[in-house]
Structure formats: structure tokens, C-alpha cells
Amino acid sequence: MDSVDRPAPRATSRRLARAAAQPLGLWVGSRISVVVFVLAASWVIGVDRAGLAHHPGQWMLQRFAYWDSLHFLRIADLGYFPAHLPCCDQAFFPGYPLLIAVTAPLTGGSLAAALLVSLVAGIVAAAMLWRLVAATRGPRTATVAVLFLAVAPYGVFLTAAYSESTFLALVLSAWWMATRRRWWWAGALAGAASGVRVNGIFLALALAVMYAGQLRAEGRWRPRWDAAALLIPFVVTAGFFGFLFATTGSLDEWHRAEIAGWRRQSAWPWQGFSTAWRAIHSTTSPDLLISRWADLLVVVAGILLVGILVAVRRWPEVAYVGLSVAVLLFSNMFTSAPRYALTWFPGYILVAELATRPGWGWLKVAVPALCLPLVFVLALAFSAHHWVS
């Protein structure tokens, strides 16, 4: 290779970096806009005036922490099973609380650390989504995919003290490494995702489908040694369940915590739909009514998404989203479905592909116009500690 050819990879990297600057700026700008709006609107309507008067800094942080945030923060500060504290922290995996605990000395407190981890993870997730889409479908489609992620109506959970942004960043990073055939990296990142949420196992199974597809494309059926990397997520999950068993003596402690804390257990799909429909008609609270309708509609949308992925033969994506939707379908309730759907990244890619086709460019305006009001309203509702998802 002569000297003229050598700089090409560096030049390509620079071009990609310049192309990625716009969508990443869009993502960061969207997070800043949500934070500024929530703080300003909460101040205007007088959310927690006593807290604002006495501890303004803490008041600002608490606009983005409630509900499940309290479990994550307690685990980070006290670990699992602290004395004289209620159930059911053991329903939450340790990955996100561990990151909070590690970061807390840098921020001076767990809540600030939790929000910093979510902020950084959100940037990583946006960057990896862009890179993943740009590699196969071009920078323009990748930018639109990041735009749609930025205007996801329940995107407040990608900024708040929740584990969604951390999980999504790890999922997309593992997926990218798998597409590049760097399987040990993919397995390690999927293992980290399994330490954040049990859905990391679904990621591992989807990556196994991708691995099999790559072997088939190479005309071989005998796995290489790097296939062992796909066992890492199962080892991580087994390690957490083993810790629960060693601590409590119960093999199903995680499941028992789900039932005790949220009455969530397995059921047939028609039972879940029936429960969701009854909940809608028995609800008088506006915030709960909106949330329960959203739960039901997102489950239906998830089924449609899986059907589309099957139609276009994207089998790894079918496995990842299909298993995630199946967990909701085979549950006695559809609670928090919109929040879980934030991590169904193939949906953003499909809509972005459609929006960049001839005659469909109007979606790039229509989707943000429809979603942005919901982004701000739902973020403010969460800030005021109303039930959102």
C-alpha cells in the first residue's frame, strides 16, 4: 500500500465524526430542553415549594427522581436487604445501582450520581444508535433515528434516575460489536446489560440468532470459540440469582419480590388484556387513565412491531423485541410498557427508514410535532410525582 492510501481510514473516521456531531448535538439539546422546561414549569406551578425554599439544589435534582428511583438509590447507598426497610429492592438488578455507588464520590451524593450516569448513558445510546444505523443505512437515516429517539414521548425516563438509558446504551453497544464480529466485546457488553435488567438475557438470545446468521453467511455451522462469549449474560444473571438464594434461601426470590411489590406474575395474554381493559374503565384519576391507555396501546404496538420485523426478516431484532413484548403479554398486567418500549431500538430504525424514503419525508416533521408536546407534558407530570409509567 502506498503512502497516499494510508490516511483513508483516518479521513473516513473524521468524516463520520463530523456527520455524527449534528445528531449528538440534537440529542444533547433535547435533554437540556427537557431539563430546563421541567425546572421552569415546576417553579411556575409551585411543585414542592417547601423543598425549593430550603434546598433549591436538591429540589432541582428531585424533579427527576421518584418511584423506582428510590429503589435504585437505596441499593446504591445501603445494598440489598438493609435492616428495617420494606420490600422489594431485590426485584432490581445491581448494575445501575453499582454505577451510582461508584460515581457518587465524584458528585457528592447518590442522586446527582444517578442523574449523571443516565445523562452519560443517554449520550452513549444516541451515539451508538447513530453509528449502528449509519453503517448500513447511511448518516441521513441515522440522524432521523436519533431524532425519533429524542422525541420519544416517555423519554423523561432516559434522563431521570432510572436504568433505561444505561440498559439501552449497553444493548446498542453490544449490538454494534456483534455486527462487527467482535464477539468477546459483544458478550461482555451484553453481560453488563444483564447486570442492569433481566432483559439482558433477551439481548443474549438475539445475539445468538445473529451469530448463527453470520455462520450461515460464511457457509459454516461449527461455532468458533468466541461463541462462548454469549454465555456471559447467563453467568451474570445466574450470579445475581445465586446471591439472592445465598442471602434468603429462596430460589425464586426475585419473582417473589415482583409479586410482593407489584403483584406482577405470569398469566395468559387474554388475562393481561382483560385486566388492562378493566383498569381503564375503573380509573377516575386522569394520570392513571392516561398511563393505563398507554400501557395497552404500547403492547399492541409492540405486537405490530414484531410482525413487521418478521415480514422484513430481521431475525435478531425479532428475537430481541419479540421476547421483550412476550414478557408483557404473558403478564397479569401491562404496567410500565411505554418505559420498557424505550429500549426497543429496532422500532426507531424502522420508522427512520420509512421517513427517508421518497414520499415519506413528512414523517420527519409529523412525528416530532405529535410527540414533543407529550414529551414535555409527561416530563412535567413525572416531576410533580404523578403516575406516568
TAZI-V731521 format. One record per backbone hydrogen bond with DSSP energy under -1.0 kcal/mol. CO is the residue of the C=O (numbers start at 1). NH is the residue of the N-H. E is the energy in kcal/mol with one decimal. If there is no record, write none. Layout:
BEGIN
{{CO,NH,E} {CO,NH,E}}
END
This chain:
BEGIN
{{5,8,-1.5} {7,11,-2.8} {8,12,-2.7} {9,13,-2.3} {10,14,-2.3} {11,15,-2.3} {12,16,-2.4} {13,17,-2.4} {14,18,-2.4} {15,19,-2.4} {16,20,-2.3} {20,24,-2.1} {21,25,-2.4} {22,26,-2.4} {23,27,-2.4} {24,28,-2.7} {25,29,-2.6} {26,30,-2.0} {27,31,-2.0} {28,32,-2.5} {29,33,-2.3} {30,34,-2.1} {31,35,-2.4} {32,36,-2.8} {33,37,-2.5} {34,38,-2.7} {35,39,-2.4} {36,40,-2.6} {37,41,-3.1} {38,42,-2.5} {39,43,-2.0} {40,44,-2.2} {41,45,-2.5} {42,47,-2.6} {48,52,-1.9} {49,53,-2.2} {50,54,-2.0} {51,55,-2.5} {55,59,-2.7} {56,60,-2.0} {57,61,-1.7} {58,62,-2.5} {61,64,-1.8} {62,65,-1.2} {64,161,-2.6} {66,69,-2.3} {67,70,-1.6} {68,72,-1.9} {69,73,-2.6} {70,74,-1.9} {71,75,-2.5} {72,76,-2.2} {73,77,-2.0} {74,78,-3.3} {75,79,-2.0} {82,85,-1.0} {88,91,-1.9} {89,92,-2.3} {94,98,-2.4} {95,99,-1.9} {96,100,-2.1} {97,101,-2.7} {98,102,-2.2} {99,103,-1.9} {100,104,-2.2} {103,106,-1.7} {104,108,-2.2} {109,113,-1.7} {110,114,-2.8} {111,115,-2.0} {112,116,-2.2} {113,117,-2.7} {114,118,-2.0} {115,119,-2.3} {116,120,-2.7} {117,121,-2.7} {118,122,-2.3} {119,123,-1.7} {120,124,-2.3} {121,125,-2.8} {122,126,-2.4} {123,127,-2.5} {124,128,-2.8} {125,129,-2.4} {126,130,-2.3} {127,131,-2.5} {128,132,-2.6} {129,133,-2.3} {130,134,-3.1} {131,135,-1.7} {133,137,-3.2} {138,142,-1.9} {139,143,-2.4} {140,144,-1.7} {141,145,-2.2} {142,146,-1.9} {143,147,-2.1} {144,148,-2.4} {145,149,-1.9} {146,150,-2.4} {147,151,-1.4} {149,152,-1.2} {152,155,-2.4} {154,157,-1.9} {155,158,-1.9} {156,159,-1.4} {156,160,-2.3} {160,162,-2.4} {163,167,-2.6} {164,168,-2.8} {165,169,-2.4} {166,170,-1.9} {167,171,-2.5} {168,172,-2.6} {169,173,-2.0} {170,174,-2.6} {171,175,-2.5} {172,176,-2.4} {173,177,-2.3} {174,178,-2.2} {175,179,-2.2} {176,180,-1.4} {177,182,-2.8} {178,181,-1.5} {181,183,-1.1} {182,186,-2.4} {183,187,-2.9} {184,188,-2.1} {185,189,-2.6} {186,190,-2.4} {187,191,-2.3} {188,192,-2.0} {189,193,-2.3} {190,194,-2.1} {191,195,-1.1} {193,196,-1.1} {193,197,-2.3} {195,95,-3.6} {197,200,-2.0} {198,201,-2.0} {199,203,-1.5} {200,204,-2.1} {201,205,-2.2} {202,206,-2.3} {203,207,-2.6} {204,208,-1.8} {205,209,-1.6} {206,210,-2.1} {207,211,-2.7} {208,212,-2.3} {209,213,-2.1} {210,214,-2.2} {211,215,-2.4} {212,216,-2.3} {213,217,-2.2} {214,218,-1.6} {215,220,-2.5} {216,219,-1.1} {224,227,-1.6} {225,228,-1.9} {226,229,-1.6} {227,230,-1.7} {228,231,-1.8} {229,232,-1.3} {231,235,-2.1} {232,236,-2.4} {233,237,-2.4} {234,238,-2.5} {235,239,-2.1} {236,240,-1.9} {237,241,-2.4} {238,242,-2.5} {239,243,-2.0} {240,244,-2.1} {241,245,-2.3} {242,246,-2.7} {243,247,-1.8} {244,248,-2.6} {245,249,-2.7} {252,256,-2.5} {253,257,-2.3} {254,258,-1.8} {255,259,-2.0} {256,260,-3.0} {257,261,-2.7} {258,262,-2.0} {258,264,-1.6} {259,263,-1.8} {265,332,-2.2} {268,271,-1.1} {268,272,-1.6} {269,273,-2.5} {270,274,-2.0} {271,275,-2.5} {272,276,-2.5} {273,277,-2.4} {274,278,-2.4} {275,279,-2.4} {276,280,-1.9} {277,281,-1.8} {278,282,-1.2} {285,289,-2.3} {286,290,-2.3} {287,291,-2.1} {288,292,-2.6} {289,293,-2.0} {290,294,-2.3} {291,295,-2.4} {292,296,-1.9} {293,297,-2.7} {294,298,-2.5} {295,299,-1.8} {296,300,-1.9} {297,301,-2.6} {298,302,-2.6} {299,303,-1.9} {300,304,-2.1} {301,305,-2.5} {302,306,-2.3} {303,307,-2.1} {304,308,-2.3} {305,309,-2.5} {306,310,-2.3} {307,311,-2.1} {308,312,-2.0} {309,314,-2.3} {310,313,-1.1} {313,315,-1.1} {314,318,-2.2} {315,319,-2.3} {316,320,-2.3} {317,321,-2.7} {318,322,-2.4} {319,323,-2.0} {320,324,-1.4} {321,325,-2.7} {322,326,-2.4} {323,327,-1.8} {325,329,-2.7} {326,330,-2.8} {328,331,-1.1} {330,267,-1.1} {334,337,-1.4} {336,340,-2.2} {337,341,-2.3} {340,343,-1.8} {341,344,-1.9} {343,345,-1.9} {344,347,-1.8} {345,349,-1.7} {346,350,-2.4} {347,351,-2.1} {348,352,-2.1} {349,353,-2.4} {350,354,-2.1} {351,355,-2.5} {352,356,-1.1} {354,357,-1.5} {357,360,-2.1} {360,363,-1.9} {361,364,-1.6} {362,365,-1.2} {362,366,-3.0} {363,367,-2.3} {365,369,-2.1} {366,370,-2.2} {367,371,-2.5} {368,372,-2.9} {371,375,-2.4} {372,376,-2.0} {373,377,-2.3} {374,378,-2.7} {375,379,-1.9} {376,380,-2.2} {377,381,-2.3} {378,382,-2.3} {379,383,-2.2} {380,384,-2.0} {381,386,-2.8} {382,385,-1.7}}
END
